[in-house]
Amino acid sequence: MANLMEMLFGCWHSNYSFPLTRRRGQRKSPAAAVTGTYVVCLECGKEFPYDWHEMKIVSAQSEHAEAIAAKVAA
């Protein structure tokens, strides 16, 4: 039942880890692929892209995330 709710509504928790930055040799997280930094929900384990400059979680589909990814790549 919890998986069905997760699929329909996504993560609704508000308890996240400290932002983590991926290093060379670590596994490639889809969330870290967006900005290089991500946070993890401590209740369900879902990972979210995180913007250090704005200090907030960003959506992987947003234009803001694409701009950040372009800056990180440059």
NORURQUI-V601531 format. One line per field, one symbol per residue. psi: psi as a letter, one per 30 degrees, with the letter a starting at -180 (. if undefined). A space follows every 10 residues. Layout:
psi->???
//
This chain:
psi->eeeeeeeefa kglgjllkkk kklkflljke effeffkllk kfefgkkkkk jeefhlklkf fleeeeeeee eef.
//
